[in-house]
């Protein structure tokens, strides 16, 4: 059973369907693993174990009758605490929601349940998701299973930590600047930020809407790329609530012809130079793709150096008024120091209406230049961040280093992350594979190739 804890979702689901293990046995194994590691990680903040075990027994009973609810029948999952769950506290990391219990599931949660999956727990995140590390006044900080002195990243850091540690097979996070991709990089697992408009965000706190709506998406995290390909179709599609969702076809990564693909790669975005180990890892991943028959060239998109300036101005344009309104609506009167830093940055960078209009025009021009670059290639391979790991409390001292993921929130394109290397200490280093809009299949196919060649996920010594 312990070995199964580190297997893929695909393998676990098959073992349950074939009755090699019961859903109840596996859910109990996950609960015990969480109880064993969570005191050191502080990743899982709500663990409704009895509810999960009751659902697992129901799944086993259904299977005994020959009923299979869906491809995730009997498989447990966890969720970033910003995603609402019926009957389970969902704080979004802010004190005003300390005891908030939603009356309905978010769309993505309902879809996972409809596919047979079982909610196992909620995972830690920063206040309102506004940091690249996971710490808040309600639950405290989350630690990285590969190095407890470091953060697992954010804002979906609790999710990445418990998946990497073998406590959960897969889960969901959300990404407005790298919050699904960066935690995967920090903890050596796989993740994907889908194309803007692919997955409904109904039931996420904060919710969709406004000028910055296209910047963020909900995406899956798992130990293996094949599991992202399994879960993403379940999450995708119109829900008749999130007005930004497009009924666009989702292609199968297994049908992608690697030898027909063209990939451009770069090791530096010209904003912050990456560490030598990061450069080496990206180059190793590029070599693996070339060995598999992919046409690979080293070339950086023009205009990418504008990323950080545009991103920072977009998020600071209102001088913090949007965040202050969210906090007030939540009933929050005391904020975490990381959130206080956010507000200080935003207040210092507020724009006039005319300046904001010019900024949006510049953003549109940026997206046009980036899209023109993609005419010559199918995907871009690059770092996830300028450095591996994350020092607790350092988010807002190193903001420019996160510009590697910010770029593809600005474009809205799909970006996958997979482990491709590590420091001598074992701390993982991921790479980012970004595809054309709506071509998650290409990003996942290339990520799978890199995972196979570069060994991918490796269990932490925890």
Secondary structure, DSSP 4 states (H G I P E B T S, - for coil): -TTGGGS-HHHHHHHHHTTSS-HHHHHHHHHHHHHHHHHHH--EEE--HHHHHHHHHHHHHHHHTT---STTTT-EEEEETTB-BTTBB--TT-GGGTT-B-SS--HHHHHHHHTT-EEEEEE---GGG-SSS-EETTTEE--BTTBTTB---SSSHHHHHHHHTTS-SEEEEEESSSTTHHHHHHHT-EEEEPPTTSB--TTBSS-S-STTGGG-EEEEEESSHHHHHHHHHHHBS--SS-TT--------GGG--GGG-EEEE-S--SSSPPPHHHHHHHHHHHHHHHHTT-EEEE-PPTTGGGHHHHHHHHHHTTTTHHHHHHHHHHT--S--HHHHHHHHHHHHT---HHHHHHHHHHHHHHHHHHHHHGGG-SEEEEESSSSSS-BTT-GGGSGGGGHHHHHHHHH---EEEEEEEE-TT--EEEEEEEESTT-HHHHHHHHHHHHHHH--------
